[in-house]
Amino acid sequence: MASDQSTAEKEREDSLETNEAALKPKKIRKFPGGKFGKTIVSIVAVLTAVGALSVLLSFYIFPVVTISGNADPHYRNGDVVLLMKPFSGRPGQLCAIKWQNKLILRRVIACSGDTVSIDETGNVFLNGELLTESYVTAKALGKCDLVFPYEVPEGKVFVLGDDRENAVDSRNQAMGAIDEDDIQGHVIGKIWPWT
């Protein structure tokens, strides 16, 4: 009987010790590396968030692209430019256009439903009004096989290169009026080279 009593007492004591251990506050594990380790983890987390945001912005809103096959006096092949999406379709806007597996720069002259005319001296008329084009270095009719006045079809944009004598653009049937979907965005500025 004594052994039963001592076993019951031992079980009771073990139960009390277990309950006391459960009630004691648990020791908090320290972060490996202390404050320095926490700082490093915080920096990595912030840099990861900034990197993810940068990728999203550069893909959907501000793409950075390299120009190829260009006929613009202000930009050359290989220049890296910053664009802005979406395309707003304002006449006079310089845009990056995907054409024949190249990314070229052309100036928007007219959008869907607009009427364009170009005279023999290179003056451009939009809906009967002469456009003031300070960005053009020398006006010329250039390589043109269109009949004017020309009405821009639905979903298309009429574009011209700033180098009017040599540019292949909407004046030529080889390019014609381009789809709005082919416009990658309008140019905000040159990133590289810084000249």
SEMI-828167 format. One record per atom (N, C-alpha, C): residue in one letter; atom name; x, y, z. Coordinates in steps of 0.1 Angstrom, whole numbers, padded with zeros to 4 digits. Example, Ala and Ser with C-alpha at 12.3 -4.5 7.8 and 13.67 -1.06 7.14 Angstrom:
BEGIN
REC  a  N  0132  -0057  0078 $
REC  a  CA  0123  -0045  0078 $
REC  a  C  0132  -0033  0078 $
REC  s  N  0128  -0022  0071 $
REC  s  CA  0137  -0011  0071 $
REC  s  C  0129  0000  0079 $
This chain:
BEGIN
REC  m  N  0008  -0012  0000 $
REC  m  CA  0000  0000  0000 $
REC  m  C  0009  0013  0000 $
REC  a  N  0019  0012  0007 $
REC  a  CA  0028  0023  0008 $
REC  a  C  0034  0026  -0006 $
REC  s  N  0037  0016  -0013 $
REC  s  CA  0042  0018  -0026 $
REC  s  C  0032  0025  -0035 $
REC  d  N  0019  0021  -0034 $
REC  d  CA  0008  0028  -0042 $
REC  d  C  0007  0042  -0038 $
REC  q  N  0008  0045  -0025 $
REC  q  CA  0007  0059  -0020 $
REC  q  C  0019  0067  -0025 $
REC  s  N  0031  0061  -0025 $
REC  s  CA  0042  0069  -0030 $
REC  s  C  0042  0071  -0045 $
REC  t  N  0036  0062  -0052 $
REC  t  CA  0035  0063  -0067 $
REC  t  C  0025  0074  -0069 $
REC  a  N  0014  0075  -0062 $
REC  a  CA  0004  0085  -0064 $
REC  a  C  0009  0098  -0061 $
REC  e  N  0017  0099  -0050 $
REC  e  CA  0023  0112  -0046 $
REC  e  C  0033  0117  -0057 $
REC  k  N  0041  0108  -0062 $
REC  k  CA  0050  0111  -0073 $
REC  k  C  0043  0116  -0085 $
REC  e  N  0032  0110  -0089 $
REC  e  CA  0025  0114  -0101 $
REC  e  C  0019  0128  -0098 $
REC  r  N  0014  0130  -0086 $
REC  r  CA  0009  0143  -0082 $
REC  r  C  0020  0154  -0083 $
REC  e  N  0031  0151  -0078 $
REC  e  CA  0042  0160  -0078 $
REC  e  C  0047  0163  -0093 $
REC  d  N  0047  0152  -0101 $
REC  d  CA  0051  0154  -0115 $
REC  d  C  0041  0163  -0122 $
REC  s  N  0028  0161  -0119 $
REC  s  CA  0017  0169  -0125 $
REC  s  C  0019  0183  -0121 $
REC  l  N  0022  0186  -0108 $
REC  l  CA  0023  0200  -0104 $
REC  l  C  0035  0206  -0111 $
REC  e  N  0046  0199  -0112 $
REC  e  CA  0058  0204  -0119 $
REC  e  C  0055  0207  -0133 $
REC  t  N  0048  0198  -0140 $
REC  t  CA  0044  0201  -0154 $
REC  t  C  0035  0213  -0155 $
REC  n  N  0026  0215  -0146 $
REC  n  CA  0017  0227  -0146 $
REC  n  C  0025  0239  -0143 $
REC  e  N  0034  0239  -0134 $
REC  e  CA  0043  0250  -0131 $
REC  e  C  0051  0254  -0143 $
REC  a  N  0057  0243  -0150 $
REC  a  CA  0065  0246  -0162 $
REC  a  C  0057  0252  -0173 $
REC  a  N  0044  0248  -0174 $
REC  a  CA  0035  0254  -0184 $
REC  a  C  0032  0268  -0181 $
REC  l  N  0031  0272  -0168 $
REC  l  CA  0028  0285  -0164 $
REC  l  C  0040  0295  -0165 $
REC  k  N  0052  0290  -0165 $
REC  k  CA  0064  0298  -0166 $
REC  k  C  0064  0304  -0180 $
REC  p  N  0068  0317  -0180 $
REC  p  CA  0070  0323  -0194 $
REC  p  C  0081  0316  -0201 $
REC  k  N  0078  0314  -0214 $
REC  k  CA  0089  0307  -0222 $
REC  k  C  0100  0317  -0225 $
REC  k  N  0111  0312  -0226 $
REC  k  CA  0123  0321  -0229 $
REC  k  C  0122  0325  -0244 $
REC  i  N  0123  0338  -0247 $
REC  i  CA  0122  0343  -0260 $
REC  i  C  0136  0340  -0267 $
REC  r  N  0135  0334  -0279 $
REC  r  CA  0147  0332  -0286 $
REC  r  C  0152  0345  -0292 $
REC  k  N  0164  0347  -0291 $
REC  k  CA  0170  0359  -0297 $
REC  k  C  0173  0357  -0312 $
REC  f  N  0172  0367  -0320 $
REC  f  CA  0175  0367  -0334 $
REC  f  C  0190  0364  -0336 $
REC  p  N  0194  0355  -0344 $
REC  p  CA  0208  0353  -0346 $
REC  p  C  0215  0365  -0351 $
REC  g  N  0225  0370  -0345 $
REC  g  CA  0232  0382  -0350 $
REC  g  C  0228  0394  -0342 $
REC  g  N  0218  0393  -0334 $
REC  g  CA  0213  0405  -0326 $
REC  g  C  0208  0416  -0335 $
REC  k  N  0211  0428  -0330 $
REC  k  CA  0205  0440  -0338 $
REC  k  C  0211  0441  -0352 $
REC  f  N  0223  0437  -0353 $
REC  f  CA  0229  0437  -0367 $
REC  f  C  0222  0428  -0376 $
REC  g  N  0218  0416  -0371 $
REC  g  CA  0211  0406  -0380 $
REC  g  C  0197  0411  -0383 $
REC  k  N  0190  0418  -0374 $
REC  k  CA  0177  0423  -0377 $
REC  k  C  0178  0434  -0387 $
REC  t  N  0189  0442  -0386 $
REC  t  CA  0191  0453  -0396 $
REC  t  C  0193  0448  -0410 $
REC  i  N  0201  0437  -0411 $
REC  i  CA  0204  0431  -0424 $
REC  i  C  0191  0426  -0430 $
REC  v  N  0183  0419  -0422 $
REC  v  CA  0170  0413  -0427 $
REC  v  C  0161  0424  -0431 $
REC  s  N  0160  0435  -0424 $
REC  s  CA  0152  0446  -0428 $
REC  s  C  0156  0453  -0441 $
REC  i  N  0169  0454  -0442 $
REC  i  CA  0175  0460  -0455 $
REC  i  C  0172  0451  -0466 $
REC  v  N  0174  0438  -0465 $
REC  v  CA  0171  0429  -0476 $
REC  v  C  0156  0429  -0479 $
REC  a  N  0147  0430  -0469 $
REC  a  CA  0133  0430  -0472 $
REC  a  C  0129  0443  -0480 $
REC  v  N  0135  0454  -0476 $
REC  v  CA  0132  0467  -0483 $
REC  v  C  0137  0467  -0497 $
REC  l  N  0149  0462  -0499 $
REC  l  CA  0155  0461  -0512 $
REC  l  C  0147  0452  -0521 $
REC  t  N  0142  0441  -0516 $
REC  t  CA  0134  0432  -0524 $
REC  t  C  0121  0438  -0528 $
REC  a  N  0115  0446  -0519 $
REC  a  CA  0102  0453  -0522 $
REC  a  C  0105  0463  -0533 $
REC  v  N  0116  0471  -0531 $
REC  v  CA  0119  0482  -0541 $
REC  v  C  0122  0475  -0554 $
REC  g  N  0129  0464  -0554 $
REC  g  CA  0132  0457  -0567 $
REC  g  C  0120  0453  -0574 $
REC  a  N  0111  0447  -0567 $
REC  a  CA  0098  0442  -0573 $
REC  a  C  0090  0453  -0578 $
REC  l  N  0089  0464  -0571 $
REC  l  CA  0082  0476  -0576 $
REC  l  C  0088  0481  -0588 $
REC  s  N  0102  0482  -0588 $
REC  s  CA  0109  0487  -0600 $
REC  s  C  0106  0479  -0613 $
REC  v  N  0106  0466  -0611 $
REC  v  CA  0104  0457  -0622 $
REC  v  C  0089  0459  -0628 $
REC  l  N  0080  0460  -0619 $
REC  l  CA  0066  0462  -0623 $
REC  l  C  0064  0476  -0630 $
REC  l  N  0070  0486  -0624 $
REC  l  CA  0069  0500  -0631 $
REC  l  C  0076  0500  -0644 $
REC  s  N  0088  0494  -0645 $
REC  s  CA  0095  0494  -0658 $
REC  s  C  0088  0486  -0669 $
REC  f  N  0081  0476  -0665 $
REC  f  CA  0074  0467  -0675 $
REC  f  C  0061  0473  -0679 $
REC  y  N  0053  0479  -0670 $
REC  y  CA  0039  0483  -0673 $
REC  y  C  0038  0498  -0675 $
REC  i  N  0046  0506  -0669 $
REC  i  CA  0044  0521  -0669 $
REC  i  C  0055  0528  -0676 $
REC  f  N  0068  0526  -0671 $
REC  f  CA  0079  0533  -0676 $
REC  f  C  0090  0523  -0682 $
REC  p  N  0087  0517  -0694 $
REC  p  CA  0097  0508  -0700 $
REC  p  C  0109  0516  -0704 $
REC  v  N  0121  0509  -0703 $
REC  v  CA  0133  0515  -0708 $
REC  v  C  0137  0506  -0720 $
REC  v  N  0139  0512  -0732 $
REC  v  CA  0142  0505  -0744 $
REC  v  C  0154  0510  -0751 $
REC  t  N  0159  0502  -0760 $
REC  t  CA  0171  0506  -0769 $
REC  t  C  0165  0508  -0783 $
REC  i  N  0168  0519  -0789 $
REC  i  CA  0163  0523  -0802 $
REC  i  C  0172  0516  -0813 $
REC  s  N  0165  0511  -0824 $
REC  s  CA  0172  0505  -0835 $
REC  s  C  0165  0510  -0848 $
REC  g  N  0173  0511  -0859 $
REC  g  CA  0167  0515  -0871 $
REC  g  C  0159  0528  -0871 $
REC  n  N  0166  0538  -0866 $
REC  n  CA  0159  0551  -0864 $
REC  n  C  0163  0561  -0874 $
REC  a  N  0153  0570  -0877 $
REC  a  CA  0156  0581  -0886 $
REC  a  C  0151  0594  -0879 $
REC  d  N  0158  0597  -0868 $
REC  d  CA  0154  0609  -0860 $
REC  d  C  0167  0616  -0858 $
REC  p  N  0168  0629  -0860 $
REC  p  CA  0180  0636  -0858 $
REC  p  C  0185  0638  -0844 $
REC  h  N  0175  0637  -0835 $
REC  h  CA  0179  0639  -0820 $
REC  h  C  0182  0626  -0813 $
REC  y  N  0179  0614  -0819 $
REC  y  CA  0182  0601  -0813 $
REC  y  C  0189  0593  -0823 $
REC  r  N  0198  0584  -0819 $
REC  r  CA  0206  0576  -0828 $
REC  r  C  0203  0561  -0824 $
REC  n  N  0207  0552  -0834 $
REC  n  CA  0206  0538  -0831 $
REC  n  C  0214  0534  -0818 $
REC  g  N  0209  0526  -0810 $
REC  g  CA  0216  0522  -0798 $
REC  g  C  0213  0531  -0786 $
REC  d  N  0206  0543  -0788 $
REC  d  CA  0203  0551  -0776 $
REC  d  C  0193  0544  -0767 $
REC  v  N  0194  0546  -0755 $
REC  v  CA  0185  0540  -0745 $
REC  v  C  0175  0551  -0740 $
REC  v  N  0162  0549  -0742 $
REC  v  CA  0153  0559  -0739 $
REC  v  C  0142  0554  -0729 $
REC  l  N  0137  0563  -0721 $
REC  l  CA  0126  0560  -0712 $
REC  l  C  0113  0564  -0718 $
REC  l  N  0104  0554  -0718 $
REC  l  CA  0090  0556  -0724 $
REC  l  C  0080  0557  -0713 $
REC  m  N  0068  0562  -0716 $
REC  m  CA  0057  0562  -0707 $
REC  m  C  0045  0555  -0714 $
REC  k  N  0039  0546  -0707 $
REC  k  CA  0027  0539  -0712 $
REC  k  C  0016  0545  -0704 $
REC  p  N  0004  0544  -0708 $
REC  p  CA  -0001  0540  -0721 $
REC  p  C  0000  0552  -0731 $
REC  f  N  -0001  0549  -0743 $
REC  f  CA  0000  0559  -0754 $
REC  f  C  -0012  0568  -0754 $
REC  s  N  -0011  0581  -0753 $
REC  s  CA  -0022  0590  -0752 $
REC  s  C  -0027  0595  -0766 $
REC  g  N  -0019  0594  -0777 $
REC  g  CA  -0023  0597  -0790 $
REC  g  C  -0024  0612  -0793 $
REC  r  N  -0015  0620  -0788 $
REC  r  CA  -0015  0635  -0791 $
REC  r  C  -0006  0637  -0803 $
REC  p  N  -0011  0645  -0812 $
REC  p  CA  -0002  0649  -0824 $
REC  p  C  0010  0656  -0818 $
REC  g  N  0022  0653  -0824 $
REC  g  CA  0034  0659  -0820 $
REC  g  C  0042  0651  -0810 $
REC  q  N  0036  0640  -0805 $
REC  q  CA  0043  0632  -0795 $
REC  q  C  0052  0623  -0802 $
REC  l  N  0065  0622  -0797 $
REC  l  CA  0075  0612  -0802 $
REC  l  C  0072  0599  -0795 $
REC  c  N  0070  0588  -0803 $
REC  c  CA  0067  0575  -0798 $
REC  c  C  0077  0565  -0803 $
REC  a  N  0078  0554  -0795 $
REC  a  CA  0086  0542  -0799 $
REC  a  C  0076  0533  -0805 $
REC  i  N  0079  0528  -0817 $
REC  i  CA  0070  0519  -0825 $
REC  i  C  0077  0506  -0828 $
REC  k  N  0071  0495  -0826 $
REC  k  CA  0076  0482  -0830 $
REC  k  C  0072  0480  -0845 $
REC  w  N  0083  0479  -0854 $
REC  w  CA  0080  0478  -0868 $
REC  w  C  0091  0469  -0874 $
REC  q  N  0088  0458  -0880 $
REC  q  CA  0097  0449  -0887 $
REC  q  C  0108  0444  -0877 $
REC  n  N  0104  0440  -0865 $
REC  n  CA  0113  0435  -0854 $
REC  n  C  0123  0446  -0850 $
REC  k  N  0120  0458  -0852 $
REC  k  CA  0129  0469  -0847 $
REC  k  C  0120  0479  -0838 $
REC  l  N  0127  0486  -0830 $
REC  l  CA  0120  0496  -0823 $
REC  l  C  0125  0510  -0828 $
REC  i  N  0116  0517  -0834 $
REC  i  CA  0119  0530  -0841 $
REC  i  C  0112  0541  -0834 $
REC  l  N  0117  0553  -0836 $
REC  l  CA  0110  0565  -0831 $
REC  l  C  0103  0573  -0843 $
REC  r  N  0091  0576  -0841 $
REC  r  CA  0083  0584  -0851 $
REC  r  C  0074  0593  -0843 $
REC  r  N  0071  0604  -0850 $
REC  r  CA  0062  0615  -0844 $
REC  r  C  0048  0612  -0848 $
REC  v  N  0039  0613  -0838 $
REC  v  CA  0024  0611  -0841 $
REC  v  C  0020  0624  -0848 $
REC  i  N  0013  0622  -0859 $
REC  i  CA  0008  0634  -0867 $
REC  i  C  -0008  0634  -0866 $
REC  a  N  -0014  0622  -0867 $
REC  a  CA  -0028  0621  -0867 $
REC  a  C  -0033  0607  -0862 $
REC  c  N  -0045  0607  -0856 $
REC  c  CA  -0051  0595  -0850 $
REC  c  C  -0063  0591  -0859 $
REC  s  N  -0070  0581  -0855 $
REC  s  CA  -0081  0576  -0862 $
REC  s  C  -0091  0587  -0865 $
REC  g  N  -0096  0587  -0878 $
REC  g  CA  -0106  0597  -0882 $
REC  g  C  -0101  0610  -0886 $
REC  d  N  -0088  0613  -0883 $
REC  d  CA  -0082  0626  -0887 $
REC  d  C  -0078  0625  -0902 $
REC  t  N  -0078  0637  -0908 $
REC  t  CA  -0074  0638  -0922 $
REC  t  C  -0060  0645  -0923 $
REC  v  N  -0051  0639  -0931 $
REC  v  CA  -0037  0645  -0932 $
REC  v  C  -0035  0648  -0947 $
REC  s  N  -0028  0660  -0949 $
REC  s  CA  -0023  0664  -0962 $
REC  s  C  -0009  0669  -0961 $
REC  i  N  -0001  0666  -0971 $
REC  i  CA  0013  0671  -0971 $
REC  i  C  0015  0677  -0985 $
REC  d  N  0019  0689  -0986 $
REC  d  CA  0021  0695  -0999 $
REC  d  C  0036  0692  -1004 $
REC  e  N  0039  0697  -1016 $
REC  e  CA  0052  0694  -1022 $
REC  e  C  0064  0699  -1015 $
REC  t  N  0062  0709  -1007 $
REC  t  CA  0073  0715  -0999 $
REC  t  C  0075  0708  -0985 $
REC  g  N  0066  0699  -0982 $
REC  g  CA  0067  0692  -0969 $
REC  g  C  0058  0698  -0958 $
REC  n  N  0050  0708  -0961 $
REC  n  CA  0041  0713  -0950 $
REC  n  C  0030  0703  -0947 $
REC  v  N  0028  0701  -0934 $
REC  v  CA  0018  0690  -0930 $
REC  v  C  0006  0697  -0925 $
REC  f  N  -0006  0693  -0930 $
REC  f  CA  -0019  0698  -0926 $
REC  f  C  -0027  0687  -0919 $
REC  l  N  -0032  0690  -0907 $
REC  l  CA  -0040  0681  -0900 $
REC  l  C  -0054  0687  -0899 $
REC  n  N  -0064  0680  -0905 $
REC  n  CA  -0078  0684  -0906 $
REC  n  C  -0079  0698  -0911 $
REC  g  N  -0070  0701  -0922 $
REC  g  CA  -0071  0714  -0929 $
REC  g  C  -0062  0725  -0923 $
REC  e  N  -0056  0723  -0911 $
REC  e  CA  -0048  0733  -0905 $
REC  e  C  -0033  0730  -0905 $
REC  l  N  -0025  0740  -0909 $
REC  l  CA  -0011  0738  -0909 $
REC  l  C  -0005  0735  -0896 $
REC  l  N  0003  0724  -0895 $
REC  l  CA  0010  0721  -0882 $
REC  l  C  0022  0729  -0880 $
REC  t  N  0025  0734  -0869 $
REC  t  CA  0037  0740  -0865 $
REC  t  C  0046  0730  -0860 $
REC  e  N  0057  0726  -0867 $
REC  e  CA  0066  0715  -0863 $
REC  e  C  0080  0720  -0861 $
REC  s  N  0082  0725  -0849 $
REC  s  CA  0096  0730  -0845 $
REC  s  C  0106  0719  -0844 $
REC  y  N  0102  0707  -0843 $
REC  y  CA  0111  0696  -0842 $
REC  y  C  0117  0691  -0855 $
REC  v  N  0111  0695  -0866 $
REC  v  CA  0116  0691  -0879 $
REC  v  C  0128  0700  -0884 $
REC  t  N  0139  0694  -0888 $
REC  t  CA  0151  0701  -0892 $
REC  t  C  0149  0707  -0906 $
REC  a  N  0143  0699  -0915 $
REC  a  CA  0141  0703  -0929 $
REC  a  C  0129  0697  -0934 $
REC  k  N  0119  0705  -0939 $
REC  k  CA  0107  0699  -0944 $
REC  k  C  0109  0694  -0958 $
REC  a  N  0103  0682  -0961 $
REC  a  CA  0104  0676  -0974 $
REC  a  C  0092  0667  -0976 $
REC  l  N  0088  0664  -0988 $
REC  l  CA  0078  0654  -0991 $
REC  l  C  0083  0640  -0989 $
REC  g  N  0096  0638  -0992 $
REC  g  CA  0103  0626  -0989 $
REC  g  C  0097  0614  -0998 $
REC  k  N  0099  0602  -0992 $
REC  k  CA  0094  0590  -0999 $
REC  k  C  0079  0588  -0997 $
REC  c  N  0071  0594  -1006 $
REC  c  CA  0057  0594  -1004 $
REC  c  C  0050  0587  -1016 $
REC  d  N  0041  0577  -1013 $
REC  d  CA  0033  0572  -1024 $
REC  d  C  0019  0572  -1020 $
REC  l  N  0015  0580  -1011 $
REC  l  CA  0001  0582  -1007 $
REC  l  C  -0006  0593  -1015 $
REC  v  N  -0019  0592  -1016 $
REC  v  CA  -0027  0602  -1023 $
REC  v  C  -0033  0610  -1011 $
REC  f  N  -0031  0624  -1012 $
REC  f  CA  -0037  0633  -1001 $
REC  f  C  -0049  0640  -1007 $
REC  p  N  -0058  0643  -0998 $
REC  p  CA  -0059  0641  -0984 $
REC  p  C  -0061  0626  -0980 $
REC  y  N  -0055  0623  -0969 $
REC  y  CA  -0056  0609  -0964 $
REC  y  C  -0063  0608  -0951 $
REC  e  N  -0073  0600  -0950 $
REC  e  CA  -0081  0598  -0937 $
REC  e  C  -0075  0586  -0930 $
REC  v  N  -0071  0588  -0918 $
REC  v  CA  -0065  0577  -0910 $
REC  v  C  -0076  0567  -0906 $
REC  p  N  -0074  0554  -0909 $
REC  p  CA  -0084  0544  -0906 $
REC  p  C  -0086  0542  -0891 $
REC  e  N  -0097  0536  -0887 $
REC  e  CA  -0100  0533  -0873 $
REC  e  C  -0089  0524  -0867 $
REC  g  N  -0085  0527  -0855 $
REC  g  CA  -0075  0519  -0848 $
REC  g  C  -0060  0521  -0853 $
REC  k  N  -0058  0531  -0862 $
REC  k  CA  -0045  0534  -0867 $
REC  k  C  -0040  0547  -0863 $
REC  v  N  -0027  0550  -0865 $
REC  v  CA  -0021  0562  -0862 $
REC  v  C  -0012  0566  -0874 $
REC  f  N  -0012  0579  -0878 $
REC  f  CA  -0003  0583  -0889 $
REC  f  C  0009  0590  -0883 $
REC  v  N  0021  0584  -0886 $
REC  v  CA  0033  0589  -0880 $
REC  v  C  0043  0594  -0891 $
REC  l  N  0052  0603  -0887 $
REC  l  CA  0062  0608  -0896 $
REC  l  C  0075  0608  -0888 $
REC  g  N  0087  0606  -0895 $
REC  g  CA  0100  0607  -0889 $
REC  g  C  0104  0622  -0889 $
REC  d  N  0112  0626  -0880 $
REC  d  CA  0116  0640  -0880 $
REC  d  C  0126  0643  -0891 $
REC  d  N  0133  0633  -0896 $
REC  d  CA  0142  0635  -0908 $
REC  d  C  0133  0632  -0920 $
REC  r  N  0126  0642  -0924 $
REC  r  CA  0115  0640  -0934 $
REC  r  C  0120  0635  -0948 $
REC  e  N  0133  0639  -0951 $
REC  e  CA  0138  0635  -0964 $
REC  e  C  0141  0620  -0965 $
REC  n  N  0145  0614  -0954 $
REC  n  CA  0150  0600  -0954 $
REC  n  C  0141  0590  -0947 $
REC  a  N  0132  0594  -0938 $
REC  a  CA  0125  0585  -0930 $
REC  a  C  0115  0577  -0937 $
REC  v  N  0114  0564  -0934 $
REC  v  CA  0103  0556  -0938 $
REC  v  C  0092  0557  -0928 $
REC  d  N  0080  0561  -0932 $
REC  d  CA  0070  0564  -0922 $
REC  d  C  0056  0562  -0929 $
REC  s  N  0046  0568  -0924 $
REC  s  CA  0032  0565  -0929 $
REC  s  C  0030  0571  -0943 $
REC  r  N  0039  0579  -0948 $
REC  r  CA  0038  0585  -0961 $
REC  r  C  0040  0574  -0972 $
REC  n  N  0047  0563  -0967 $
REC  n  CA  0051  0553  -0976 $
REC  n  C  0042  0540  -0974 $
REC  q  N  0038  0533  -0984 $
REC  q  CA  0029  0521  -0983 $
REC  q  C  0037  0510  -0976 $
REC  a  N  0051  0511  -0976 $
REC  a  CA  0058  0501  -0969 $
REC  a  C  0055  0500  -0954 $
REC  m  N  0052  0512  -0948 $
REC  m  CA  0048  0512  -0934 $
REC  m  C  0034  0516  -0933 $
REC  g  N  0029  0526  -0939 $
REC  g  CA  0015  0530  -0938 $
REC  g  C  0011  0535  -0924 $
REC  a  N  -0001  0537  -0922 $
REC  a  CA  -0006  0540  -0909 $
REC  a  C  -0004  0528  -0900 $
REC  i  N  0000  0530  -0888 $
REC  i  CA  0004  0519  -0880 $
REC  i  C  -0007  0516  -0870 $
REC  d  N  -0008  0503  -0865 $
REC  d  CA  -0018  0500  -0854 $
REC  d  C  -0014  0507  -0841 $
REC  e  N  -0024  0511  -0834 $
REC  e  CA  -0022  0517  -0821 $
REC  e  C  -0015  0507  -0812 $
REC  d  N  -0017  0494  -0813 $
REC  d  CA  -0011  0484  -0805 $
REC  d  C  0004  0483  -0807 $
REC  d  N  0009  0488  -0819 $
REC  d  CA  0024  0487  -0822 $
REC  d  C  0031  0498  -0815 $
REC  i  N  0024  0508  -0809 $
REC  i  CA  0031  0519  -0802 $
REC  i  C  0034  0514  -0788 $
REC  q  N  0047  0514  -0784 $
REC  q  CA  0052  0509  -0771 $
REC  q  C  0051  0520  -0760 $
REC  g  N  0050  0532  -0764 $
REC  g  CA  0048  0543  -0754 $
REC  g  C  0054  0556  -0760 $
REC  h  N  0052  0567  -0754 $
REC  h  CA  0058  0579  -0759 $
REC  h  C  0071  0582  -0751 $
REC  v  N  0080  0589  -0758 $
REC  v  CA  0094  0591  -0753 $
REC  v  C  0093  0602  -0742 $
REC  i  N  0099  0599  -0730 $
REC  i  CA  0101  0609  -0720 $
REC  i  C  0114  0616  -0721 $
REC  g  N  0124  0607  -0724 $
REC  g  CA  0138  0613  -0726 $
REC  g  C  0148  0602  -0728 $
REC  k  N  0160  0607  -0731 $
REC  k  CA  0171  0598  -0734 $
REC  k  C  0178  0595  -0720 $
REC  i  N  0181  0582  -0718 $
REC  i  CA  0189  0578  -0706 $
REC  i  C  0203  0576  -0709 $
REC  w  N  0206  0570  -0721 $
REC  w  CA  0220  0568  -0724 $
REC  w  C  0222  0569  -0739 $
REC  p  N  0233  0574  -0744 $
REC  p  CA  0243  0582  -0738 $
REC  p  C  0239  0596  -0733 $
REC  w  N  0246  0601  -0724 $
REC  w  CA  0242  0614  -0718 $
REC  w  C  0247  0626  -0726 $
REC  t  N  0247  0625  -0739 $
REC  t  CA  0252  0636  -0747 $
REC  t  C  0240  0644  -0753 $
